[in-house]
Amino acid sequence: MKKIVVLSLMLLPLTLFAQEVKIAIVNTNEIISQMPEVADMQKQLADLNAQYEKELKVMEDEYTKKYSEYIAQQDSLTENIKLRRQQDIQELQTRFQNYIPIAQQDMEKKQSELFAPIQEKLEKAIKAVGDEKGYTYILNPQVLLYKSDNAIDATAFVKEKLGIR
């Protein structure tokens, strides 16, 4: 009797490891591309980009105008006025050059800000599907090195959870 109890206690940890491991894959790129929120995000980013381009065009036009006027009038200007106009032109050029990286940073910040709730919604849906279907792991196939034929593709389940057809 004692031997049976000892043997069953020794085998208990092995039964814990023998539980079924269910692995699924979810193609997040496919899902994200079909989420309606992404189209809204892209429109907002395109609108913001258009605003930055418009502002850059205004700055460029102002620079071109002042530079052209300076070139046309430089022979008739006094030295003090020449220096002042050169400084104005240099300031416009510097402002223009500084504006580009600031606009790029703002665009990246806005994209991150708009994408965060989309990513959070996707992660919640993946977790819900994992809990409902009893998956041990859910992997993204973009970083998967090998996929067995018996791996479960849960992409459709996550799309259904998000209401994507």
Backbone as CSV, one residue per row, in Angstrom:
resi,resn,N_x,N_y,N_z,CA_x,CA_y,CA_z,C_x,C_y,C_z
1,MET,0.822,-1.191,0.000,0.000,0.000,0.000,0.861,1.248,0.000
2,LYS,1.913,1.221,0.832,2.820,2.363,0.933,3.517,2.610,-0.397
3,LYS,3.853,1.518,-1.088,4.522,1.640,-2.383,3.595,2.287,-3.421
4,ILE,2.340,1.993,-3.371,1.375,2.562,-4.321,1.224,4.062,-4.080
5,VAL,1.188,4.460,-2.813,1.067,5.879,-2.492,2.318,6.624,-2.957
6,VAL,3.484,6.062,-2.681,4.741,6.690,-3.094,4.813,6.762,-4.620
7,LEU,4.449,5.701,-5.286,4.480,5.668,-6.748,3.504,6.694,-7.333
8,SER,2.316,6.798,-6.766,1.349,7.786,-7.279,1.826,9.207,-7.030
9,LEU,2.497,9.464,-5.911,3.052,10.790,-5.643,4.186,11.124,-6.614
10,MET,4.947,10.125,-7.013,6.039,10.343,-7.968,5.488,10.612,-9.376
11,LEU,4.392,9.977,-9.720,3.816,10.135,-11.057,2.960,11.392,-11.186
12,LEU,2.537,11.983,-10.073,1.689,13.172,-10.096,2.295,14.326,-10.893
13,PRO,3.580,14.680,-10.680,4.150,15.768,-11.489,4.170,15.462,-12.989
14,LEU,4.337,14.200,-13.340,4.353,13.837,-14.761,2.993,14.061,-15.406
15,THR,1.932,13.845,-14.658,0.602,14.067,-15.230,0.335,15.550,-15.438
16,LEU,0.935,16.397,-14.609,0.769,17.836,-14.798,1.410,18.297,-16.105
17,PHE,2.549,17.700,-16.451,3.240,18.066,-17.682,2.598,17.443,-18.914
18,ALA,1.779,16.427,-18.711,1.162,15.734,-19.839,-0.090,16.441,-20.334
19,GLN,-0.462,17.558,-19.730,-1.640,18.287,-20.185,-1.442,18.752,-21.620
20,GLU,-2.535,18.836,-22.337,-2.481,19.215,-23.744,-2.064,20.684,-23.904
21,VAL,-1.114,20.903,-24.783,-0.674,22.260,-25.110,-1.308,22.614,-26.451
22,LYS,-2.133,23.649,-26.434,-2.796,24.082,-27.663,-2.134,25.377,-28.130
23,ILE,-1.581,25.307,-29.319,-0.897,26.463,-29.893,-1.676,26.934,-31.116
24,ALA,-1.872,28.241,-31.187,-2.569,28.825,-32.334,-1.713,29.955,-32.896
25,ILE,-1.997,30.294,-34.131,-1.335,31.439,-34.754,-2.401,32.460,-35.132
26,VAL,-2.032,33.728,-35.099,-2.932,34.805,-35.490,-2.133,35.773,-36.366
27,ASN,-2.621,35.998,-37.558,-1.963,36.920,-38.482,-2.444,38.338,-38.155
28,THR,-1.709,38.999,-37.289,-2.113,40.330,-36.829,-2.080,41.361,-37.956
29,ASN,-1.149,41.234,-38.881,-1.090,42.188,-40.005,-2.363,42.124,-40.842
30,GLU,-2.839,40.924,-41.095,-4.067,40.750,-41.871,-5.253,41.371,-41.136
31,ILE,-5.325,41.133,-39.839,-6.445,41.661,-39.052,-6.389,43.186,-38.993
32,ILE,-5.215,43.717,-38.685,-5.071,45.176,-38.567,-5.445,45.861,-39.881
33,SER,-5.041,45.275,-40.993,-5.346,45.899,-42.287,-6.843,45.943,-42.571
34,GLN,-7.623,45.102,-41.894,-9.060,45.054,-42.137,-9.873,45.762,-41.054
35,MET,-9.226,46.275,-40.041,-9.947,46.966,-38.971,-10.374,48.348,-39.459
36,PRO,-11.635,48.725,-39.251,-12.099,50.036,-39.719,-11.373,51.191,-39.020
37,GLU,-10.904,50.966,-37.816,-10.182,52.016,-37.095,-8.896,52.416,-37.811
38,VAL,-8.303,51.471,-38.534,-7.055,51.753,-39.252,-7.302,52.732,-40.388
39,ALA,-8.420,52.582,-41.078,-8.751,53.518,-42.157,-8.953,54.924,-41.589
40,ASP,-9.603,55.009,-40.432,-9.786,56.314,-39.780,-8.433,56.911,-39.396
41,MET,-7.556,56.066,-38.850,-6.224,56.519,-38.452,-5.459,57.043,-39.675
42,GLN,-5.514,56.298,-40.766,-4.796,56.700,-41.970,-5.336,58.016,-42.523
43,LYS,-6.646,58.217,-42.446,-7.220,59.477,-42.906,-6.749,60.633,-42.041
44,GLN,-6.758,60.445,-40.727,-6.303,61.508,-39.824,-4.837,61.843,-40.079
45,LEU,-4.027,60.815,-40.300,-2.609,61.054,-40.575,-2.411,61.753,-41.919
46,ALA,-3.201,61.373,-42.910,-3.106,62.024,-44.223,-3.511,63.497,-44.119
47,ASP,-4.555,63.780,-43.341,-4.982,65.169,-43.149,-3.900,65.986,-42.447
48,LEU,-3.305,65.403,-41.418,-2.241,66.084,-40.688,-1.032,66.329,-41.598
49,ASN,-0.696,65.323,-42.390,0.417,65.454,-43.325,0.137,66.570,-44.339
50,ALA,-1.094,66.656,-44.806,-1.463,67.713,-45.757,-1.301,69.096,-45.113
51,GLN,-1.642,69.217,-43.844,-1.462,70.488,-43.137,0.025,70.861,-43.067
52,TYR,0.849,69.884,-42.744,2.292,70.156,-42.677,2.845,70.531,-44.045
53,GLU,2.406,69.837,-45.079,2.867,70.157,-46.428,2.435,71.561,-46.847
54,LYS,1.218,71.915,-46.483,0.716,73.259,-46.797,1.573,74.317,-46.107
55,GLU,1.876,74.107,-44.836,2.710,75.055,-44.085,4.119,75.140,-44.690
56,LEU,4.665,73.999,-45.084,5.981,73.995,-45.728,5.958,74.777,-47.042
57,LYS,4.884,74.628,-47.785,4.756,75.350,-49.060,4.711,76.854,-48.817
58,VAL,3.973,77.276,-47.784,3.909,78.702,-47.453,5.307,79.215,-47.095
59,MET,6.021,78.453,-46.288,7.376,78.866,-45.890,8.307,78.920,-47.105
60,GLU,8.197,77.929,-47.972,9.042,77.877,-49.164,8.739,79.058,-50.093
61,ASP,7.466,79.347,-50.270,7.077,80.486,-51.122,7.594,81.806,-50.545
62,GLU,7.489,81.960,-49.245,7.976,83.181,-48.599,9.490,83.312,-48.792
63,TYR,10.195,82.216,-48.623,11.646,82.227,-48.812,11.990,82.592,-50.267
64,THR,11.336,81.936,-51.205,11.614,82.185,-52.624,11.342,83.641,-52.993
65,LYS,10.234,84.174,-52.491,9.875,85.558,-52.782,10.927,86.527,-52.228
66,LYS,11.287,86.363,-50.968,12.261,87.275,-50.358,13.639,87.141,-51.012
67,TYR,14.015,85.923,-51.343,15.310,85.720,-51.977,15.327,86.362,-53.370
68,SER,14.261,86.174,-54.129,14.176,86.765,-55.473,14.219,88.289,-55.406
69,GLU,13.476,88.861,-54.448,13.483,90.315,-54.275,14.880,90.810,-53.892
70,TYR,15.528,90.073,-53.035,16.877,90.469,-52.608,17.838,90.455,-53.796
71,ILE,17.808,89.399,-54.584,18.694,89.293,-55.749,18.425,90.429,-56.728
72,ALA,17.161,90.721,-56.960,16.800,91.771,-57.918,17.207,93.159,-57.439
73,GLN,17.210,93.376,-56.125,17.464,94.716,-55.584,18.845,94.876,-54.934
74,GLN,19.618,93.857,-54.857,20.852,93.923,-54.067,21.826,95.013,-54.511
75,ASP,21.875,95.330,-55.792,22.803,96.357,-56.266,22.395,97.755,-55.802
76,SER,21.107,97.958,-55.589,20.647,99.301,-55.207,20.475,99.467,-53.689
77,LEU,20.735,98.426,-52.911,20.537,98.498,-51.456,21.798,98.962,-50.740
78,THR,21.602,99.654,-49.653,22.753,100.036,-48.826,23.249,98.793,-48.100
79,GLU,24.460,98.882,-47.586,25.089,97.733,-46.916,24.282,97.258,-45.705
80,ASN,23.762,98.175,-44.907,22.963,97.809,-43.733,21.684,97.063,-44.129
81,ILE,21.014,97.534,-45.146,19.778,96.891,-45.600,20.095,95.520,-46.194
82,LYS,21.197,95.408,-46.932,21.620,94.116,-47.490,21.821,93.101,-46.373
83,LEU,22.561,93.525,-45.348,22.827,92.613,-44.236,21.531,92.174,-43.542
84,ARG,20.631,93.121,-43.349,19.356,92.797,-42.691,18.538,91.815,-43.530
85,ARG,18.492,92.016,-44.830,17.733,91.105,-45.704,18.396,89.735,-45.783
86,GLN,19.712,89.704,-45.779,20.418,88.422,-45.765,20.098,87.655,-44.478
87,GLN,20.052,88.387,-43.363,19.699,87.759,-42.091,18.256,87.226,-42.131
88,ASP,17.365,88.006,-42.689,15.968,87.564,-42.813,15.867,86.279,-43.639
89,ILE,16.592,86.273,-44.749,16.579,85.097,-45.630,17.182,83.893,-44.901
90,GLN,18.275,84.115,-44.186,18.913,83.034,-43.435,17.979,82.504,-42.343
91,GLU,17.266,83.381,-41.667,16.308,82.962,-40.630,15.176,82.127,-41.229
92,LEU,14.685,82.543,-42.398,13.641,81.765,-43.066,14.147,80.373,-43.443
93,GLN,15.355,80.321,-43.946,15.942,79.041,-44.336,16.119,78.136,-43.111
94,THR,16.593,78.698,-42.028,16.776,77.928,-40.794,15.432,77.442,-40.267
95,ARG,14.444,78.300,-40.263,13.101,77.931,-39.803,12.537,76.800,-40.662
96,PHE,12.742,76.895,-41.950,12.281,75.865,-42.884,12.966,74.532,-42.592
97,GLN,14.289,74.571,-42.415,15.052,73.348,-42.158,14.703,72.729,-40.804
98,ASN,14.388,73.548,-39.823,14.022,73.034,-38.500,12.595,72.490,-38.474
99,TYR,11.764,72.992,-39.342,10.355,72.593,-39.365,10.176,71.145,-39.812
100,ILE,10.983,70.705,-40.753,10.830,69.362,-41.324,10.981,68.265,-40.258
101,PRO,12.068,68.234,-39.477,12.152,67.165,-38.466,11.081,67.276,-37.381
102,ILE,10.686,68.485,-37.055,9.619,68.653,-36.055,8.307,68.077,-36.590
103,ALA,8.015,68.342,-37.849,6.795,67.802,-38.463,6.846,66.278,-38.502
104,GLN,8.016,65.709,-38.832,8.157,64.254,-38.859,7.948,63.656,-37.471
105,GLN,8.506,64.286,-36.453,8.329,63.807,-35.079,6.862,63.882,-34.666
106,ASP,6.200,64.964,-35.024,4.780,65.101,-34.701,3.948,64.020,-35.390
107,MET,4.285,63.727,-36.638,3.563,62.682,-37.367,3.762,61.320,-36.695
108,GLU,4.992,61.016,-36.313,5.273,59.739,-35.646,4.546,59.649,-34.304
109,LYS,4.548,60.751,-33.563,3.860,60.787,-32.268,2.362,60.577,-32.455
110,LYS,1.780,61.247,-33.436,0.351,61.117,-33.704,0.010,59.698,-34.140
111,GLN,0.875,59.100,-34.957,0.637,57.729,-35.407,0.649,56.775,-34.214
112,SER,1.613,56.932,-33.329,1.672,56.084,-32.129,0.441,56.289,-31.260
113,GLU,0.050,57.529,-31.113,-1.116,57.881,-30.304,-2.397,57.269,-30.879
114,LEU,-2.544,57.306,-32.186,-3.737,56.758,-32.827,-3.717,55.232,-32.899
115,PHE,-2.514,54.641,-32.997,-2.405,53.195,-33.149,-2.543,52.458,-31.819
116,ALA,-2.218,53.105,-30.710,-2.253,52.444,-29.396,-3.617,51.821,-29.079
117,PRO,-4.738,52.537,-29.249,-6.024,51.896,-28.948,-6.374,50.755,-29.911
118,ILE,-5.912,50.848,-31.140,-6.147,49.777,-32.112,-5.415,48.521,-31.668
119,GLN,-4.163,48.708,-31.288,-3.350,47.584,-30.833,-3.930,46.984,-29.551
120,GLU,-4.378,47.833,-28.655,-4.973,47.360,-27.400,-6.248,46.553,-27.675
121,LYS,-7.067,47.027,-28.590,-8.297,46.317,-28.949,-7.975,44.946,-29.535
122,LEU,-6.964,44.882,-30.390,-6.547,43.619,-30.990,-6.031,42.662,-29.921
123,GLU,-5.206,43.164,-29.017,-4.654,42.320,-27.958,-5.755,41.759,-27.064
124,LYS,-6.753,42.579,-26.751,-7.882,42.105,-25.934,-8.661,41.008,-26.664
125,ALA,-8.868,41.185,-27.955,-9.587,40.179,-28.738,-8.796,38.878,-28.804
126,ILE,-7.481,38.975,-28.984,-6.641,37.773,-29.026,-6.700,37.056,-27.680
127,LYS,-6.606,37.809,-26.595,-6.678,37.212,-25.262,-8.032,36.550,-25.043
128,ALA,-9.112,37.207,-25.454,-10.455,36.636,-25.293,-10.594,35.331,-26.068
129,VAL,-10.088,35.313,-27.301,-10.139,34.090,-28.104,-9.293,33.002,-27.449
130,GLY,-8.120,33.368,-26.959,-7.266,32.392,-26.286,-7.937,31.787,-25.069
131,ASP,-8.607,32.621,-24.299,-9.317,32.129,-23.116,-10.505,31.257,-23.510
132,GLU,-11.272,31.697,-24.499,-12.451,30.935,-24.934,-12.081,29.581,-25.520
133,LYS,-11.051,29.554,-26.337,-10.673,28.319,-27.043,-9.679,27.468,-26.259
134,GLY,-9.168,28.003,-25.167,-8.244,27.241,-24.334,-6.847,27.090,-24.924
135,TYR,-6.385,28.094,-25.659,-5.049,28.026,-26.240,-4.002,28.309,-25.169
136,THR,-2.928,27.558,-25.204,-1.822,27.787,-24.290,-0.967,28.943,-24.792
137,TYR,-0.726,28.947,-26.088,0.074,30.005,-26.724,-0.620,30.459,-28.003
138,ILE,-0.511,31.746,-28.291,-0.950,32.282,-29.578,0.242,33.044,-30.142
139,LEU,0.669,32.645,-31.329,1.863,33.216,-31.957,1.480,34.023,-33.188
140,ASN,2.358,34.933,-33.549,2.204,35.722,-34.759,3.065,35.059,-35.834
141,PRO,2.501,34.686,-36.987,3.288,33.961,-37.990,4.400,34.781,-38.639
142,GLN,4.416,36.096,-38.455,5.475,36.903,-39.056,6.833,36.594,-38.407
143,VAL,6.824,36.103,-37.186,8.088,35.782,-36.517,8.228,34.281,-36.300
144,LEU,7.334,33.503,-36.843,7.326,32.062,-36.687,8.357,31.449,-37.628
145,LEU,9.204,30.587,-37.113,10.229,29.955,-37.939,9.746,28.642,-38.552
146,TYR,8.817,28.012,-37.897,8.291,26.752,-38.395,6.840,26.625,-37.974
147,LYS,5.995,26.133,-38.883,4.588,25.931,-38.570,4.216,24.511,-38.958
148,SER,3.738,23.788,-37.996,3.275,22.436,-38.237,1.901,22.487,-38.886
149,ASP,1.552,21.430,-39.604,0.238,21.363,-40.238,-0.894,21.295,-39.219
150,ASN,-0.598,20.832,-38.009,-1.662,20.727,-37.013,-1.743,21.954,-36.110
151,ALA,-1.013,23.020,-36.427,-1.152,24.278,-35.678,-2.486,24.913,-36.064
152,ILE,-3.121,25.530,-35.116,-4.440,26.111,-35.323,-4.285,27.567,-35.747
153,ASP,-4.958,27.950,-36.833,-4.960,29.352,-37.258,-6.190,30.014,-36.645
154,ALA,-5.963,30.856,-35.663,-7.058,31.503,-34.929,-7.391,32.883,-35.482
155,THR,-6.824,33.243,-36.623,-7.066,34.564,-37.211,-8.562,34.809,-37.411
156,ALA,-9.272,33.817,-37.924,-10.715,33.972,-38.175,-11.484,34.195,-36.871
157,PHE,-11.069,33.523,-35.810,-11.749,33.691,-34.521,-11.566,35.111,-33.982
158,VAL,-10.344,35.644,-34.138,-10.074,37.008,-33.662,-10.837,38.011,-34.514
159,LYS,-10.882,37.792,-35.832,-11.663,38.676,-36.709,-13.119,38.664,-36.292
160,GLU,-13.642,37.489,-35.984,-15.035,37.381,-35.555,-15.252,38.126,-34.253
161,LYS,-14.311,38.032,-33.335,-14.411,38.717,-32.046,-14.426,40.237,-32.257
162,LEU,-13.696,40.713,-33.275,-13.643,42.145,-33.573,-14.770,42.594,-34.500
163,GLY,-15.544,41.644,-35.001,-16.639,41.998,-35.899,-16.193,42.254,-37.322
164,ILE,-15.075,41.687,-37.718,-14.536,41.855,-39.082,-14.932,40.639,-39.894
165,ARG,-15.431,40.883,-41.070,-15.823,39.774,-41.961,-14.765,39.522,-42.982
